[in-house]
Structures are given as C-alpha cells and as structure tokens.
Amino acid sequence: MSLIPLSLTSFSISESFAPWLATIFYLGLLMGATGIESVISKIGHRKAFICFLSLLILTIVTMIFFHSAAIWLISRFVAGISVAGIFVVVESWLLMGGNKSQRAKRLGLYMTALYGGSAFGQLAIGYIGITGATPFLCVILLLMIALLPPLLIKSGQPSQQKNHKMRLSELKNLSQPGLFGCLVSGLLLGPIYGLLPLYTSGRVENAEQIGLLMAVIIVGGMVVQPIVSYLSPRMSKSLLMAFFCLFAILSVIGILTTSSVMVLLFNYLILGACSFALYPIAITLACDSLPSEKIVSATEVMLLSYSAGSVLGPLLAFSFHHYEHGLILYIGLCLITTCIYMLYKSIPKAPEGNCPLV
C-alpha cells in the first residue's frame, strides 16, 4: 500500500493518481464485501482463501506488465475485491466458535501477525527500493508463500455449515458503536496507507526514513493488539475506543508541533497503535452476541462499513490539501468526532421508567 504511491513516477504515472488508486482499492474492498458469504458457503474457507490470494497475485502481475493509469486503477479495484475476500475468510474463520475472551485473543493474534508483516514490508522499502519491478516481484513471492499453508494443510477449517445472511431488518440489532468504529477505522487507515507516505516524504530526507516512519505506525498497531485483547473483554468497548482516540489526538498534536524525526517516530507509533486498535475492538463488539451461523454475514457488514470509510477517507483527506498539514488535520478531526461519540455511547443509560437520582 505504501509502495504504490511512491513508485508511480518510476512507471511514468502522475502522483495525482495516488488518492484515486487508494480510493479505487477500497471501492473494490467495499464491493467485494457484499458477496463473499455465498462463495464461502459454496466452496468452504480453505478453497476460498486460495482463490482470493491467487486473484490478488494476478492483479500485481498485471501492474508489472501494463504501465497505464487506467490498467492500474482496474487492477487495484480487483485487488480490493480479492483482499475483501481474504479478510472475511480469515476473520470469520477466527471468530466462529469459542467465547468472547477466546475470540478477542484469536483476533489479537491475527492482528499482531498482520501488522507485524506489514511493518517488515514498510522497512523493506528502504532496502528493496521503490523503482522498477523488483519490489512488486517481492510482494508476489510473499503472496505465493502465503498460498502454501492452505494448499498443504487441509484440516482445521470450520465445518461447512449453512451461513445465514443477515436481513436489512436485522442490521439495527448490530452494535451501532461497532459499525461506527469500523467506519472510522476506514476513514483513518485509508488515508494513512494511501496518502501518509507522500505527506511523510515532505518532512524527511530519504526513502529509508519514509519506510521507517511508516513501519513505526504499523509496529504501533502490532504491539497494541495484546493490550486490546486483554482490555476488550474487561471494560466497555465503546469507552475503550474513546480512550484510544484521545491518545491518538495527543499524537496528532505532537506531529503538528515538531520537526524532530525522533519525536515524529514516537508520535507515529502512538498514532498507529490507536488507529489500528479501533477495528478489532469494533468487530468483536458487533459479533459478541451473535450465533456462529451469523458471524460470516456480520463480518461482511463490518468490512462493508470499514470499506465505505476507506473509500471516502482518501478523498475527504485530499480535500484538506490546501491547508498546511491538511492530512494530519483531517485525521485529528476524525479522532475528535469519534472520541466524543464513543464517550456518549459509553454512558450507562438509566432504565426506562426510573428517574435518576439528582
């Protein structure tokens, strides 16, 4: 995700396409999230995982051979659909069965692995580079390695049960803070992945520092997952999301008021930790009270909410480009709004018919 905006000029594609490439990817994520449940029901989690990973590899091969903005936009759209499939397959696989504590622990391990791999990927920008086909070939190699476990290990997937599609009338029963948390996660992470590398390039001296700062953001997302797993079953999830937003606001202030790379590293770490904490908290909040046959469908809805935010995020953030530090101001505005909303939702409601004591 960070490689694509940084490599545009080496493929003779204008950097002005960066927000559109991010948005089209998340539009594919949005579209893909609507039809994955039927694929899993027909062929099972393991085969679906193999199909979606193979499709993702094919999109990257296409980008290597065709250096056209239009082809790249189409490829990123299809990549978004395939990544949506990967997310729904893996997350529903982990959330099916077990109690609330086990689900939170599994999702925490998954997020740690996901963000740990992403952090190593960001660091690779400085060593592998951002020009030519080599970094894209490295990505293809990693995805081919990821294909090996589902190809070689045929046991361990959930039993192929009939998954129940959630009707529109049932959506009102899903946690509203959970849905909103997934939406805001997309509004934050879409610009962080798609636009923050370009913003960072204007504040540091070389590609190695860009890669380091982006890696630190994702390392923050990785190291916070055990904390999320521990706190999530033990306190109000809405209040927990409000606390993370509050700490992220402080990191935004730190980014705006410093020119030191070391201070930037610390604030990027906190921003990454808090931004990446929202999605796992929100999705477990939404799935806590659901039966297992509804989990795949609920995961689709959560990913749909996240994807909608991810589609809008880069475009909304780009509308702040005429301000100095416009991207960071946009992130701060999202965090302040979310913090207020989650604090309001975490206030215990008085039982109907009872007047609270004054």
C-alpha positions in Angstrom: 0.0 0.0 0.0 2.9 2.4 0.7 4.9 1.1 -2.3 2.2 2.1 -4.9 2.1 5.9 -4.3 5.9 6.1 -4.0 6.5 4.1 -7.2 4.2 5.9 -9.5 6.8 8.2 -11.1 9.1 5.3 -11.9 6.2 3.9 -14.1 5.5 7.3 -15.6 2.2 7.7 -13.8 1.4 11.0 -12.2 1.4 11.2 -8.4 -2.0 12.9 -8.6 -3.4 9.4 -9.2 -2.3 8.3 -5.6 -5.6 9.2 -3.9 -7.6 7.6 -6.7 -5.6 4.4 -6.5 -6.2 4.2 -2.8 -9.9 5.0 -3.2 -10.5 2.5 -6.1 -8.8 -0.2 -4.0 -11.2 0.4 -1.1 -14.1 0.7 -3.5 -13.2 -2.9 -4.6 -13.0 -3.8 -0.9 -16.5 -2.3 -0.5 -17.9 -4.2 -3.5 -16.2 -7.4 -2.6 -17.6 -7.4 1.0 -21.1 -7.8 -0.3 -20.8 -11.2 -2.0 -18.2 -13.2 -0.1 -20.5 -15.1 2.2 -22.0 -17.0 -0.8 -18.5 -18.0 -2.0 -17.5 -19.4 1.4 -20.8 -21.3 1.7 -20.2 -23.0 -1.7 -16.5 -23.9 -1.5 -15.5 -23.5 2.2 -13.0 -21.3 3.9 -9.8 -23.0 2.7 -10.6 -23.0 -1.0 -12.0 -19.5 -0.9 -8.7 -18.4 0.7 -6.7 -20.0 -2.1 -8.9 -18.4 -4.8 -8.7 -14.9 -3.3 -5.0 -15.0 -2.8 -4.4 -16.2 -6.4 -6.6 -13.4 -7.7 -4.5 -10.8 -5.8 -1.3 -12.2 -7.3 -2.8 -11.9 -10.8 -3.5 -8.2 -10.2 0.1 -7.5 -9.3 1.4 -9.3 -12.3 -0.9 -7.2 -14.5 0.5 -4.0 -13.0 4.1 -5.1 -13.7 3.4 -5.6 -17.4 1.0 -2.7 -18.1 2.2 0.7 -17.1 -1.1 2.6 -17.6 -3.0 4.6 -15.1 -6.3 3.0 -16.3 -4.9 -0.5 -16.0 -3.6 0.2 -12.6 -7.0 1.5 -11.5 -8.7 -1.6 -12.7 -6.1 -3.8 -11.1 -6.4 -2.1 -7.8 -10.2 -2.4 -7.9 -9.9 -6.2 -8.5 -7.2 -6.3 -5.8 -9.7 -4.7 -3.4 -12.3 -7.4 -4.1 -9.7 -10.1 -3.5 -8.4 -8.6 -0.3 -12.0 -8.3 1.0 -12.3 -12.0 0.4 -9.1 -12.7 2.3 -10.2 -10.5 5.3 -13.7 -12.1 5.5 -12.4 -15.6 5.2 -9.7 -15.2 7.9 -11.7 -13.1 10.3 -14.9 -15.2 10.2 -12.7 -18.3 10.5 -11.2 -17.0 13.7 -14.4 -15.7 15.1 -16.5 -18.8 14.6 -16.8 -20.7 17.9 -15.4 -20.0 21.3 -16.4 -17.5 24.0 -15.8 -13.7 24.0 -12.4 -14.0 25.6 -11.2 -16.6 23.1 -12.5 -14.6 20.1 -10.7 -11.4 21.3 -7.5 -13.4 21.9 -7.6 -15.0 18.4 -8.3 -11.7 16.7 -5.5 -10.1 18.7 -3.0 -12.8 17.5 -4.3 -12.3 13.9 -3.9 -8.5 14.0 -0.4 -8.9 15.6 0.7 -11.1 12.7 -1.0 -8.9 10.1 0.6 -5.7 11.3 3.9 -7.3 12.1 4.2 -8.5 8.5 3.1 -5.0 7.3 5.8 -3.4 9.4 8.5 -5.6 7.9 7.1 -4.6 4.5 7.5 -0.9 5.2 11.1 -1.4 6.3 11.7 -3.3 3.1 11.0 -0.1 1.1 14.4 1.2 2.1 16.3 -1.9 1.1 14.4 -3.2 -1.9 13.6 0.3 -3.3 10.6 1.9 -4.9 11.5 1.7 -8.6 11.1 -0.9 -11.2 9.5 -4.4 -11.0 11.7 -5.8 -8.2 9.6 -4.6 -5.2 6.4 -5.9 -6.9 8.1 -9.3 -7.6 9.0 -9.5 -3.9 5.3 -8.9 -3.0 4.3 -11.7 -5.4 6.8 -14.1 -3.8 5.4 -13.4 -0.3 1.9 -14.0 -1.5 2.9 -17.3 -3.1 4.4 -18.3 0.2 1.1 -17.4 1.9 -0.6 -19.8 -0.5 1.4 -22.8 0.8 -0.4 -23.4 4.2 -4.0 -23.7 2.7 -2.6 -25.7 -0.2 -0.7 -28.2 2.0 -2.9 -28.3 5.2 -6.5 -29.4 4.5 -7.6 -29.7 8.1 -8.6 -27.1 10.7 -11.2 -25.1 8.7 -14.7 -24.6 10.2 -17.3 -27.2 9.2 -19.1 -26.2 6.1 -22.3 -25.1 7.7 -25.2 -23.1 6.3 -24.4 -19.4 6.9 -27.4 -17.2 7.4 -27.4 -14.0 5.5 -28.4 -11.0 7.7 -31.5 -9.3 6.6 -31.7 -5.5 6.4 -34.2 -5.6 9.4 -31.5 -7.3 11.5 -28.9 -4.7 10.9 -30.5 -2.4 13.5 -29.6 -5.1 16.1 -25.9 -4.8 15.4 -23.9 -2.6 17.7 -24.0 1.0 16.4 -20.7 1.9 18.1 -19.3 -1.3 16.4 -20.5 -0.2 13.0 -19.3 3.4 13.5 -15.9 2.1 14.8 -15.3 0.1 11.6 -16.4 3.1 9.5 -13.9 5.4 11.3 -11.2 2.8 11.1 -11.6 3.0 7.3 -11.7 6.8 7.4 -8.3 6.8 9.2 -6.5 3.9 7.7 -7.4 4.6 4.1 -5.5 7.9 4.1 -2.8 6.6 6.4 -1.9 3.8 3.9 -2.7 5.8 0.7 -1.6 9.4 1.5 0.6 9.4 4.6 3.8 8.2 2.7 3.5 11.3 0.4 3.0 13.6 3.4 5.9 12.0 5.2 8.2 12.4 2.1 7.8 16.2 2.5 9.1 16.1 6.1 12.1 13.7 5.9 15.1 13.4 3.7 15.1 10.0 2.1 13.1 6.8 1.3 14.7 4.9 4.2 13.2 7.4 6.7 9.8 7.2 5.0 9.9 3.4 5.3 10.9 3.7 8.9 8.2 6.1 9.9 5.5 4.0 8.1 6.9 0.9 9.7 6.7 2.5 13.1 3.0 3.3 12.5 2.3 -0.4 11.8 4.5 -1.6 14.6 2.3 0.5 16.9 -0.7 -1.3 15.5 1.0 -4.6 16.2 2.2 -4.0 19.8 -1.2 -2.6 20.9 -3.0 -5.8 20.0 -2.2 -7.7 23.2 -3.4 -4.7 25.2 -6.7 -4.7 23.1 -7.1 -8.5 23.7 -6.6 -8.0 27.4 -8.9 -4.9 27.9 -11.6 -5.7 25.4 -13.4 -8.4 27.5 -12.9 -6.4 30.7 -14.4 -3.0 30.0 -16.8 -1.1 27.9 -15.6 -1.4 24.3 -17.1 2.0 23.4 -15.2 3.6 26.3 -12.0 1.7 25.2 -12.3 3.1 21.7 -12.8 6.6 23.2 -9.6 6.3 25.2 -7.6 5.2 22.1 -9.0 8.2 20.1 -7.9 10.5 22.9 -4.3 9.2 22.9 -4.3 9.5 19.1 -5.4 13.1 19.3 -2.4 13.8 21.5 -0.1 12.2 18.9 -1.6 14.4 16.2 -0.7 17.4 18.3 2.8 16.1 18.6 3.2 15.5 14.9 2.0 19.1 14.1 4.3 20.7 16.6 7.7 19.0 16.0 10.3 18.9 13.3 12.5 16.2 15.0 12.5 12.8 13.3 12.8 11.1 16.7 9.7 12.9 18.1 7.9 12.1 14.9 8.8 8.4 15.4 7.3 8.4 18.8 4.1 10.2 17.7 3.7 8.0 14.6 4.0 5.0 16.9 1.2 6.2 19.2 -1.0 7.2 16.2 -0.5 3.8 14.6 -1.3 2.0 17.9 -4.5 3.9 18.5 -5.7 3.9 14.8 -5.2 0.2 14.3 -6.8 -0.6 17.7 -10.3 0.5 16.6 -11.1 -2.2 14.0 -10.6 -5.3 16.2 -12.5 -3.7 19.1 -15.3 -2.7 16.9 -15.7 -6.1 15.1 -15.6 -8.1 18.3 -18.2 -5.7 19.8 -20.5 -6.4 16.9 -20.0 -10.2 17.0 -20.1 -10.7 20.7 -23.8 -11.6 21.0 -24.3 -13.3 17.6 -24.6 -17.1 16.9 -21.9 -18.7 14.8 -24.1 -19.0 11.7 -24.4 -15.2 11.6 -20.7 -14.5 12.1 -19.7 -14.6 8.3 -22.5 -12.3 7.4 -21.8 -9.9 10.3 -18.1 -9.8 9.3 -19.2 -8.9 5.8 -21.2 -6.0 7.2 -18.3 -4.8 9.4 -15.9 -5.0 6.4 -18.5 -3.1 4.3 -18.6 -0.3 6.9 -14.8 -0.2 7.1 -14.6 -0.2 3.3 -17.0 2.7 2.9 -14.8 4.7 5.3 -11.7 3.7 3.3 -13.3 4.8 0.0 -14.3 8.2 1.4 -11.2 8.7 3.6 -8.5 9.5 0.9 -10.9 11.8 -1.0 -12.0 13.6 2.2 -8.4 13.9 3.3 -7.3 15.2 -0.1 -9.9 18.0 0.2 -7.7 19.4 3.0 -4.7 19.6 0.8 -4.8 23.4 0.5 -4.1 23.6 4.3 -0.6 23.1 5.7 -0.5 19.7 7.3 -4.0 19.1 5.8 -3.8 15.3 6.1 -2.9 15.4 9.8 -5.7 18.0 10.4 -8.2 15.6 8.8 -7.0 12.7 10.9 -7.3 14.9 14.1 -10.9 15.9 13.1 -11.9 12.3 12.7 -10.4 11.3 16.0 -12.1 14.2 18.0 -15.5 13.4 16.5 -15.1 9.7 17.2 -13.9 10.3 20.8 -17.0 12.4 21.6 -19.4 9.9 20.0 -17.8 6.9 21.9 -17.8 8.7 25.2 -21.5 9.5 24.7 -22.3 5.8 23.8 -20.4 4.5 26.8 -22.6 6.5 29.3 -24.8 4.0 31.1 -28.5 4.6 30.2 -31.0 4.8 33.1 -33.6 2.1 33.0 -36.9 3.2 31.4 -39.4 4.4 33.8 -36.8 5.2 36.5 -35.8 8.8 37.3 -32.1 9.1 38.1 -31.2 10.5 41.5 -30.2 14.1 41.4 
